[in-house]
Structure formats: structure tokens, C-alpha cells
Amino acid sequence: MGRIEPGRLKRELTVGEVAARSGVAVSTLHFYEAKGLIRSARNRGNQRRYSRDVLRRVAIIKVAQRTGIPLAEIKEALAELPDGRTPTAEDWARLSARWKADLDARIVRLMRLRDQLSDCIGCGCLSTAACPLRNPWDELSEEGPGPRLLDPL
């Protein structure tokens, strides 16, 4: 893509242009739209047209996804942004601050798991005396299925 001269900057982008500029597949853009994360308008030929702010919104979605934020939380956060306006640095600071505590807690849990994982590999039952994740006599079964001590949250 070459340099765009002032005055020739298109106000709306096709789905292919958004895909090329954002590095996201067309099918992913359709998925994001179906989930309510981004919006498009239809032209007279019933083709999708996106406002330019969608590029920044897609970038925010991709960064948030890479940090493990679920799409439902991303949608909730994006819903707070004014429609039709490109998210600003201040918007990103607000959005990212909201996810920081969750990310910090996940990092701590993952580090603890990483440090304890070698003690349980090979036992297969998670109930040997040396296993830090053990559940002797299946005491936690009343709380439901799954590794209850692995992820206390």
C-alpha cells in the first residue's frame, strides 16, 4: 500500500481493506461483527463498509485476546466507548487498567502451577503424598468436577 494523499483518504473501508490493514482474516471480522465487537454499514450493493475507527477497535480486540481476556469482557469494555469515534490512548488506558488485576492474578496462578507441575507429572492421580495439588479421599468432590486445588478461583 502506497502513501495516501490528503483528500483521497476514504472515509469507509471494505472488509478486504480492513482485513489487509489489520492483519485479521475476513472471516474473523465477520465473527467479531456477529459477536457485536465491531459494526459495519451496508452500501447500495449490500456490501459491508467499515468506518476507519474499526481498525483501532480490531487492534484493541487482538491485544486483549493475546493477554487472555475473553471476548465477552472485551465486548463489555468496547461497549463503553462512544460509537463512531476512534478509541484514544485514554480509552486504552481505561480499558487496560480494568483488566490488569485479573491478569496479575492469572500470572500468579500460572507461576504457582508451573512451579508445582513437576511434582505431579507422572503420578496420574493427583493424590500421592508429595503432590501439592492433591485431594485425598476426594474431599472436594461435593464442589463439582475438576481440579479444585489447581485453580482455587
Secondary structure, DSSP 8 states (H G I E B T S, - for coil): -----TT---SEE-HHHHHHHHT--HHHHHHHHHTTSS--EE-TTS-EEEETHHHHHHHHHHHHHHTT--HHHHHHHHTTS-TTS---HHHHHHHHHHHHHHHHHHHHHHHHHHHHHHHHTTTSSS-STT-TT--GGGGGGGG-SS-TTT---
